Amino acid sequence: KAENALARPEGQRTALEFILREIERLDETVKELLKKTEPVSIHSRQVHIADWLMERVDAFTERSAAAEIDLRTRIDIASWSFDPRSLGRALDNLIANALQHTPGGGFVSVSANKNALKAAMVLRVCDTGPGVTAGMQPRLFEPFVSGRPDGIGLGLALAREIAVAHGGEARYFQHPSGACFELEIPWHVS
């Protein structure tokens, strides 16, 4: 991003805003790592899903375009009660992972809807990558477990911890064209 901003001055503001958001995200990840022994605390409030979700997805637009990956969204829910900051970090981790594992020409879809009982919001991130190997699946959400040689193995563990702190859960399932991760978040009164 910084190199692109230097090469194209007209895009510097957008690039700098993105860099600052990423630094904040990394700072939060490091803080979460350092306080891994403490439970995640959440501060739920009513959130307009379309605005919140599009802000998350927009942060990855340039990365997906550069990798020639179609980033799609589907929102079938107007609002929900949850901690937007912590759940945003969890969703960011899922989107970043999906983009890293999806080859050019593929797509990543991000959706938000209610579960069958309408008692929980389901955030789903699916990709057209290779999926997760059978050997990796049982340990997928454990800290420091990664399928990438350069991976730290904290993203999915943090996503799961945040979902659980909301009274929900995180899960993975293989589908014919890649991988899908879900965060199911029950309603919380703020």
Steps between C-alpha positions, in 0.01 A plus 500: 500500500775746592690426178184549295429829677847625416457401137149649470465821705128532416427185702712589803215589736315174434822301536595674824154443647528131411850477651378661822205257521735206447741629766208531741388145412853365556528692826174343617624154399821546698300623801274194473806276485654664807183463703414152372444383857225758556148445367385723213260765622229625268291814499191427295291765333254519214689504168376577147634193320533637144715795609712291736552211258579723202761686707666166573485387135611836360826467693584202276381636164843603371663176616234289330519705178880470490471122542219486238258355753133597486389612847124452534255589775148402595317658791160364601475661844444865590649526850626289788640549848870416549840659563587644157867552575585151622276326249652720229845363589367145477339562161813678372703189585260277306501728194880534503539121522255445216684745275834335580370158401300593191674488163463783248176476306320359804264669741447560869146551623411668829143474622288585802161346573294349780516130582200273441351580842566874450669501841854560377683694233723290277801668341638276226821534300541253213774475242594305189837393635619145571320468833656366818679165499336220697802481731476870588123511566494364859751762619387786277391741774790430738753779564826477304365241256535612139485335161738760356876492554494877566185488713493571873178312569322766704229629264259208526569451871415866565192481278373201698578664834307812397201294381498304827522826702179603320338172608536363150731273310737482205503210260651381176348293227631386167287567197551383141678815386718581804466585869233670711534644847206613711465711809161451663411782740184486713309818584636698797315777673730805517 
